[in-house]
């Protein structure tokens, strides 16, 4: 920085000019400024966001209600971004704790562990200390979790802290204190899985199956050397612990010289066992490498539309396009004309290129009585495109299921989108999604959410939400 030269008092003549000093103030780091990952979102993500919207929504993201995969991805992206929060939120230790707890609940314990390494104030905050301890336990750093428990100065009698303290005492070889603390923990709140594992650790008896409900149970399971990949352990896993689970089934790829017909049959059986949208997306991810190899091989497929849908569910647009490009005949195995129209919409949405012809074809299918085609047209149109006069008239006559979301909340979301308030728009979308269950909002609400996010500049998230909605139509009765 340059400073003006001050003349000595004994020099003749006034100072002709003094250079103006300009200082640019940088926002001080807060509980939202440290990134958990590189998300591609800007450092002013929370600019002009209403503080009370953050206070209302972020704690819900760490709660027990599940989000659909696309909305969970949006939540992780927003909360992983390093961007100063609004005044009264970013500098609030409890809101910092809620951010970290939500990231952990969404399966981002690793990222939470990173940002919590820089956080201050944990000893005086039970919530921030819990986030720090849970992230450390999930990361396998039991010593850090125990140091956090030792440093806590408030609410030390809470059930969580009694369970963790008993584990830490056991880990330190203090069996008698651990037994006493274990009894206090059980008196505070019953937890059958914790009781089984901790009791076995203290008595040296068989513990039974691992449990992945939370970090403490996971740490006990590791200490007891029980299989965390067993069916019982996997069934017990909360979303926070699911990233630790290895994909089951040997369908990750196609070896050289493999029987492609047999491989496709294996993939189809694996995909068809998924009876819900989240399960299908998980199965598609597990089979993605195999599907890509089959698409590249170029041979005929028994159910090409299902394979293309699975490729799109796994984010592999190129494989879906390759499969669709070979469907040139009058008939397609296992698919109707409406199925092909919806597949074209999926490819358009996933690639970010809304084709007016594809949209028009969907509208034509919807006019002939296809409720799913109508929903697909509404979803795709939320990303843009233009309609000719006839299509507009037909589209306007579509009757979808009535919206469920609060009209007031939806209006504020649309206003946030129009004003480019990215963070606020994203959280309002999540506030609607969190009440919609694991499959996400119905098409009428989902389309308006996607349109608002697209206007806000969260285009990648809007596309993912539309793709998920189009995929979900296959599971609508």
C-alpha positions in Angstrom: 0.0 0.0 0.0 1.3 3.5 -0.9 1.1 6.4 1.6 1.2 10.1 0.9 4.5 11.8 1.6 4.2 14.2 4.6 6.4 17.3 4.3 8.5 18.5 7.1 7.2 21.5 9.0 10.2 23.6 8.1 9.7 23.2 4.3 8.1 26.2 2.6 4.8 25.9 0.6 1.6 24.0 1.3 1.1 20.4 0.3 -0.3 20.4 -3.2 -2.1 17.1 -3.0 -2.2 14.0 -0.8 -2.8 10.6 -2.3 -6.1 9.1 -1.2 -5.6 5.9 0.7 -8.1 3.2 -0.4 -8.5 0.1 1.8 -10.5 -2.9 0.7 -12.0 -4.7 3.6 -12.0 -8.5 3.4 -14.8 -10.4 5.2 -13.5 -12.1 8.3 -13.6 -15.9 8.2 -16.7 -17.4 9.7 -18.3 -20.8 10.2 -19.4 -21.0 6.5 -16.2 -19.6 4.9 -14.1 -22.8 4.9 -14.9 -25.1 2.0 -15.6 -28.8 2.5 -15.1 -29.4 -1.2 -14.6 -27.6 -4.5 -18.2 -27.1 -5.6 -17.9 -24.5 -8.4 -20.2 -22.2 -6.6 -19.1 -18.6 -5.9 -17.8 -17.0 -2.7 -20.9 -14.8 -2.5 -23.3 -17.7 -2.5 -25.2 -16.4 0.5 -25.3 -12.8 -0.7 -28.7 -11.1 0.2 -30.0 -14.4 1.6 -32.5 -14.0 4.4 -30.8 -15.1 7.7 -34.0 -16.7 9.0 -34.3 -18.9 6.0 -30.8 -20.4 6.8 -31.8 -20.7 10.5 -35.0 -22.6 9.4 -33.7 -24.9 6.7 -30.2 -25.9 7.5 -31.1 -27.7 10.8 -33.7 -29.7 8.9 -31.0 -31.0 6.5 -29.4 -32.8 9.4 -32.7 -34.3 10.6 -34.3 -37.7 10.1 -36.3 -36.9 6.9 -34.5 -38.2 3.8 -33.9 -36.2 0.6 -34.0 -37.7 -2.8 -30.6 -38.2 -4.4 -30.8 -35.0 -6.6 -31.8 -32.8 -3.7 -29.3 -34.4 -1.4 -26.6 -33.5 -4.0 -27.9 -29.9 -4.1 -27.7 -29.8 -0.3 -24.2 -31.1 -0.1 -23.1 -28.7 -2.9 -24.5 -25.6 -1.1 -23.2 -26.6 2.4 -19.8 -27.6 1.1 -19.2 -24.3 -0.6 -16.8 -21.9 1.2 -18.8 -18.7 1.4 -19.3 -16.3 4.3 -22.8 -16.6 5.7 -25.2 -13.7 6.4 -24.6 -11.5 9.4 -25.8 -13.3 12.6 -25.6 -16.7 10.9 -22.0 -17.1 9.6 -20.5 -15.9 12.9 -22.9 -18.0 15.0 -21.3 -21.1 16.5 -24.6 -23.0 16.7 -25.3 -22.4 13.0 -21.7 -23.5 12.2 -22.6 -26.7 14.1 -25.8 -27.2 12.1 -23.9 -26.8 8.9 -21.4 -29.5 9.9 -24.1 -31.8 11.3 -26.1 -31.5 8.1 -23.0 -32.3 6.0 -22.4 -35.4 8.2 -26.0 -36.5 7.8 -25.7 -36.1 4.0 -22.7 -38.5 3.9 -20.1 -35.8 3.8 -18.3 -36.5 7.1 -14.9 -36.2 5.4 -15.7 -32.7 4.2 -17.1 -31.8 7.6 -14.0 -33.1 9.3 -11.9 -30.8 7.2 -13.9 -27.6 8.0 -14.2 -28.5 11.7 -10.4 -28.7 12.0 -10.5 -24.9 11.6 -13.5 -24.2 13.7 -13.3 -22.5 17.1 -15.6 -22.6 20.1 -16.3 -26.4 20.2 -15.7 -26.8 24.0 -18.5 -24.4 24.8 -20.9 -25.9 22.2 -22.4 -29.4 22.6 -23.6 -29.3 19.0 -20.3 -28.2 17.4 -18.5 -30.7 19.6 -20.9 -33.5 18.6 -20.3 -32.7 14.9 -16.5 -32.7 15.5 -16.6 -36.0 17.4 -19.0 -37.7 14.9 -16.9 -36.6 11.9 -13.8 -37.9 13.5 -15.3 -41.2 14.5 -16.6 -41.8 10.9 -13.1 -40.9 9.6 -11.6 -43.5 12.0 -9.9 -40.8 14.2 -11.1 -42.1 17.6 -8.4 -40.1 19.4 -9.7 -36.8 18.0 -13.2 -37.7 19.1 -12.1 -38.6 22.6 -10.1 -35.3 22.8 -13.2 -33.4 21.8 -15.2 -35.2 24.5 -12.6 -34.4 27.1 -12.6 -30.7 26.2 -16.3 -30.2 26.3 -17.4 -27.9 29.1 -21.2 -28.0 28.7 -24.0 -30.6 28.6 -21.5 -33.4 29.5 -24.4 -35.5 31.0 -26.2 -35.9 27.6 -26.7 -39.4 26.4 -24.4 -39.0 23.4 -21.6 -37.8 25.5 -22.0 -40.6 28.1 -21.9 -43.2 25.3 -18.8 -41.6 23.7 -17.1 -41.2 27.1 -17.7 -44.9 28.0 -16.1 -45.8 24.6 -13.2 -43.5 25.3 -12.7 -44.9 28.8 -12.8 -48.5 27.3 -10.3 -47.5 24.7 -8.0 -46.1 27.4 -8.2 -49.4 29.4 -10.3 -47.8 32.1 -12.8 -50.7 32.3 -14.4 -49.9 35.7 -15.2 -46.3 34.9 -16.3 -47.4 31.4 -18.8 -49.8 33.0 -20.2 -47.1 35.3 -20.5 -44.6 32.4 -22.1 -47.2 30.2 -24.8 -47.8 32.9 -25.4 -44.0 33.1 -25.7 -43.9 29.3 -28.3 -46.7 29.3 -30.3 -45.0 32.1 -30.3 -41.7 30.0 -31.6 -43.3 26.8 -32.0 -46.9 25.7 -30.1 -47.9 22.6 -30.2 -51.6 22.0 -27.4 -51.7 19.4 -25.1 -49.6 21.5 -25.9 -51.7 24.5 -25.1 -54.9 22.7 -21.8 -53.7 21.3 -20.6 -51.9 24.4 -21.7 -54.8 26.6 -19.7 -57.3 24.4 -16.7 -55.0 24.5 -16.7 -54.8 28.3 -17.5 -58.5 28.9 -15.4 -59.9 26.0 -18.4 -61.8 24.6 -19.6 -62.2 21.0 -21.0 -58.9 19.8 -23.2 -60.0 17.0 -23.5 -57.9 13.8 -21.8 -54.5 13.3 -24.0 -51.4 13.5 -23.6 -48.3 11.3 -26.3 -46.1 12.8 -23.8 -43.5 14.1 -20.2 -42.8 14.7 -20.0 -44.2 18.2 -21.6 -47.6 17.1 -19.3 -47.7 14.1 -16.2 -47.1 16.3 -17.3 -49.9 18.6 -17.9 -52.2 15.6 -14.4 -51.4 14.4 -12.9 -52.1 17.8 -14.7 -55.4 18.0 -13.4 -56.4 14.5 -16.9 -57.3 13.2 -17.7 -57.1 9.5 -19.0 -53.7 8.6 -19.9 -55.0 5.1 -22.3 -57.7 6.3 -25.9 -57.6 5.2 -27.0 -56.7 8.7 -24.5 -53.9 9.0 -25.4 -52.4 5.6 -29.1 -52.6 6.5 -28.4 -50.6 9.7 -26.4 -47.8 7.9 -27.6 -44.3 8.2 -26.9 -41.9 5.3 -24.0 -40.5 7.2 -22.3 -43.9 7.2 -23.4 -45.2 3.8 -20.2 -43.9 2.0 -18.3 -46.6 4.0 -20.3 -49.4 2.3 -18.7 -51.1 -0.6 -20.9 -51.8 -3.6 -22.2 -55.4 -3.6 -22.1 -57.6 -6.7 -19.5 -58.1 -9.3 -21.0 -55.9 -12.0 -18.5 -53.1 -12.1 -17.2 -53.8 -15.6 -16.9 -56.2 -18.5 -13.7 -58.2 -18.8 -12.0 -58.8 -22.2 -13.7 -61.7 -24.0 -16.6 -61.8 -21.6 -20.0 -63.0 -22.7 -21.9 -59.7 -23.3 -25.3 -61.4 -23.4 -24.7 -62.9 -20.0 -23.3 -59.6 -18.7 -26.4 -57.7 -19.9 -28.7 -60.3 -18.3 -26.9 -59.8 -15.0 -27.2 -56.1 -15.3 -30.9 -56.2 -16.1 -31.6 -58.5 -13.2 -29.7 -56.2 -10.9 -31.5 -53.1 -12.2 -35.0 -54.7 -12.1 -34.8 -55.6 -8.5 -34.8 -51.9 -7.6 -38.4 -51.0 -6.7 -37.9 -47.4 -5.8 -36.2 -44.4 -7.5 -33.4 -44.1 -4.9 -32.7 -47.9 -5.2 -32.6 -47.7 -9.0 -30.1 -44.8 -8.9 -27.9 -46.7 -6.5 -28.1 -49.8 -8.7 -27.4 -47.8 -11.8 -24.3 -46.3 -10.2 -23.0 -49.8 -9.3 -23.6 -51.1 -12.8 -22.3 -48.0 -14.6 -19.0 -49.3 -15.9 -20.6 -52.4 -17.2 -23.3 -50.5 -18.9 -20.8 -48.2 -20.5 -18.9 -51.2 -21.9 -22.0 -52.7 -23.3 -23.0 -49.4 -24.9 -19.5 -49.1 -26.5 -19.7 -52.7 -27.8 -22.6 -51.6 -30.0 -24.5 -54.9 -30.1 -28.3 -55.3 -29.8 -29.6 -55.1 -26.2 -32.5 -57.0 -24.7 -33.9 -53.8 -23.0 -32.1 -50.8 -24.4 -34.4 -48.2 -22.9 -33.8 -49.5 -19.4 -30.0 -49.6 -20.0 -30.1 -46.1 -21.3 -32.1 -44.9 -18.4 -29.6 -46.5 -16.0 -26.7 -44.8 -17.8 -28.4 -41.5 -17.3 -29.1 -42.2 -13.7 -25.4 -42.8 -13.3 -24.6 -39.5 -15.1 -23.3 -41.2 -18.3 -25.0 -39.2 -21.0 -22.6 -40.5 -23.7 -23.6 -44.1 -23.2 -27.3 -43.3 -23.2 -26.8 -41.3 -26.4 -25.0 -44.2 -28.0 -27.7 -46.7 -27.1 -30.5 -44.3 -28.2 -28.7 -43.7 -31.5 -29.0 -47.3 -32.5 -32.8 -47.5 -31.9 -33.9 -46.7 -35.4 -36.4 -49.4 -36.2 -40.2 -49.2 -35.9 -40.2 -51.2 -32.7 -37.9 -51.3 -29.7 -37.7 -54.2 -27.4 -39.6 -53.6 -24.1 -40.5 -50.0 -25.0 -43.4 -48.0 -26.3 -43.3 -44.8 -28.3 -44.0 -42.9 -25.1 -41.1 -44.6 -23.4 -38.8 -43.4 -26.3 -40.1 -39.9 -26.1 -39.4 -39.8 -22.3 -35.9 -41.2 -23.0 -35.3 -38.4 -25.5 -36.4 -35.9 -22.8 -34.0 -37.5 -20.3 -31.1 -37.2 -22.7 -32.0 -33.6 -23.5 -32.3 -32.6 -19.8 -29.1 -34.4 -18.8 -27.1 -32.8 -21.7 -28.5 -29.3 -21.0 -29.9 -29.0 -24.5 -33.7 -28.7 -24.6 -34.7 -29.7 -28.1 -38.0 -28.1 -29.2 -38.8 -31.2 -31.3 -38.4 -33.5 -28.3 -40.6 -31.3 -26.2 -43.2 -31.1 -29.0 -43.2 -34.9 -29.3 -43.8 -35.3 -25.6 -46.7 -32.8 -25.8 -48.2 -34.9 -28.6 -48.0 -38.0 -26.5 -49.6 -36.2 -23.6 -52.5 -35.1 -25.8 -53.3 -38.7 -26.6 -54.0 -39.4 -22.9 -50.5 -40.1 -21.6 -50.4 -38.8 -18.0 -46.7 -39.6 -17.7 -45.9 -37.9 -21.0 -47.7 -34.8 -19.7 -45.6 -34.8 -16.6 -42.5 -35.4 -18.6 -43.3 -32.4 -20.9 -43.9 -30.1 -17.8 -40.6 -31.2 -16.3 -38.6 -30.7 -19.5 -40.1 -27.4 -20.3 -38.9 -26.0 -16.9 -35.4 -26.0 -18.4 -36.4 -23.8 -21.4 -37.3 -24.4 -25.0 -40.0 -22.8 -27.0 -43.4 -24.0 -28.3 -45.4 -23.2 -31.4 -49.0 -21.9 -31.0 -50.6 -25.4 -31.3 -48.2 -26.9 -28.8 -48.8 -24.0 -26.3 -52.6 -24.5 -26.5 -52.3 -28.3 -26.0 -49.7 -27.9 -23.2 -52.0 -25.4 -21.4 -54.7 -28.0 -21.2 -52.6 -30.6 -19.4 -53.9 -31.6 -16.0 -51.2 -32.8 -13.5 -51.7 -33.8 -9.9 -52.3 -30.7 -7.8 -49.2 -29.0 -6.2 -48.3 -30.0 -2.7 -45.8 -27.3 -1.8 -46.8 -24.2 0.1 -47.8 -21.5 -2.5 -46.1 -18.8 -0.3 -42.8 -20.7 -0.1 -42.9 -21.5 -3.8 -43.4 -17.8 -4.6 -40.5 -16.7 -2.4 -38.4 -19.4 -4.2 -39.3 -18.0 -7.6 -38.6 -14.5 -6.4 -35.1 -15.6 -5.2 -34.5 -17.3 -8.5 -35.4 -14.2 -10.4 -33.2 -12.1 -8.2 -30.2 -14.5 -8.6 -30.1 -15.2 -4.9 -28.5 -18.6 -5.4 -28.1 -19.7 -1.8 -31.5 -18.6 -0.7 -33.1 -20.2 -3.8 -31.3 -23.5 -3.1 -32.4 -23.6 0.5 -36.0 -22.8 -0.3 -36.0 -25.7 -2.8 -34.6 -28.0 -0.2 -37.2 -26.8 2.3 -39.9 -28.1 -0.1 -38.0 -31.3 -0.9 -37.4 -32.3 2.7 -41.1 -32.7 3.2 -41.5 -34.7 0.0 -39.7 -37.9 1.1 -37.0 -40.0 -0.5 -38.5 -39.8 -4.0 -38.7 -36.0 -4.0 -41.4 -33.6 -5.0 -44.2 -34.4 -7.4 -43.8 -33.3 -11.0 -45.8 -30.1 -10.7 -43.7 -28.9 -7.7 -40.5 -30.2 -9.1 -40.9 -28.4 -12.4 -41.4 -25.0 -10.6 -38.4 -25.7 -8.4 -36.2 -26.5 -11.4 -37.3 -23.4 -13.2 -36.5 -21.2 -10.2 -33.1 -22.8 -9.7 -32.3 -22.4 -13.4 -33.1 -18.7 -13.2 -31.0 -18.4 -10.1 -28.0 -19.7 -11.9 -28.0 -23.2 -10.4 -28.5 -24.8 -13.8 -26.6 -28.0 -13.2 -28.8 -28.7 -10.1 -31.9 -27.8 -12.0 -31.0 -30.3 -14.7 -30.3 -33.1 -12.1 -33.7 -32.4 -10.5 -35.5 -32.7 -13.8 -33.6 -35.9 -14.8 -34.5 -37.4 -11.4 -38.1 -36.5 -11.9 -38.2 -38.0 -15.4 -36.6 -41.2 -14.1 -39.1 -41.3 -11.3 -42.0 -41.5 -13.8 -41.1 -45.2 -14.3 -42.0 -45.9 -10.7 -45.4 -44.1 -10.8 -48.3 -46.5 -10.9 
